[in-house]
């Protein structure tokens, strides 16, 4: 029997914050819910946008106030790694 996606959508619709929670914040230890791939598109787009605004390397949904299991990592050229790769 398929489950009702409404609670999951409500979680995604609310809670996204402008503040980014970082290491040591107890909210990062709170339980998270799973997310269906069909419902993840907007959240992942938001994560990518925030990551790039912050010039970061990775960002998880709980860091922006959404308690679901989703994270992104982006590998790109930076001042530290101008080739986009770590030196050997």
C-alpha positions in Angstrom: 0.0 0.0 0.0 1.5 3.3 -1.0 2.1 5.8 1.8 0.7 9.3 1.8 3.4 11.8 0.6 1.6 14.7 2.2 3.6 14.8 5.5 6.8 14.6 3.5 5.7 17.5 1.2 4.8 19.6 4.3 8.2 19.0 5.7 9.8 20.2 2.4 7.5 23.2 2.0 8.3 24.5 5.5 11.4 25.0 7.4 14.0 26.0 4.7 16.0 28.7 6.4 18.5 31.3 5.2 20.8 30.4 8.1 23.0 27.4 7.6 23.5 25.1 10.6 27.1 24.0 11.1 29.0 21.3 12.9 28.3 21.1 16.6 24.6 22.3 16.4 22.3 19.8 18.1 19.8 20.0 15.3 22.2 18.0 13.1 21.8 15.0 15.5 18.0 15.1 15.3 16.3 12.1 13.5 15.7 12.6 9.8 13.1 11.1 7.5 13.6 9.4 4.1 12.6 11.3 1.0 11.3 9.8 -2.3 13.3 10.7 -5.4 10.1 12.1 -7.0 9.9 14.6 -4.1 13.6 15.5 -3.9 14.0 17.7 -7.0 13.1 21.1 -5.5 15.0 20.4 -2.3 18.2 19.3 -4.2 17.9 22.5 -6.4 17.7 24.6 -3.2 20.7 22.8 -1.7 22.8 23.4 -4.9 21.8 27.1 -4.9 22.7 27.6 -1.2 25.9 25.6 -1.6 27.1 27.8 -4.5 26.0 31.0 -2.7 28.2 29.9 0.2 31.1 28.7 -2.1 30.9 25.4 -0.2 31.8 21.8 -1.1 28.8 20.0 0.5 25.5 20.7 2.2 22.9 18.5 3.8 19.2 19.2 4.1 19.2 19.4 7.9 21.7 22.3 7.6 19.0 24.4 6.0 16.2 23.3 8.3 14.8 20.3 6.5 14.9 17.1 8.5 15.2 14.6 5.6 18.2 12.4 4.5 19.5 14.4 1.5 22.9 15.9 0.9 24.9 17.1 -2.1 28.7 17.4 -2.8 30.1 19.4 -5.6 33.6 19.0 -6.8 34.9 22.0 -8.8 38.0 24.2 -9.2 38.8 26.5 -6.3 41.7 28.6 -5.2 42.8 25.6 -3.0 42.4 23.0 -5.8 42.7 24.9 -9.1 42.5 21.7 -11.2 39.4 20.5 -9.3 41.5 17.6 -7.9 43.6 17.1 -4.9 47.4 17.1 -5.5 48.9 13.6 -5.5 
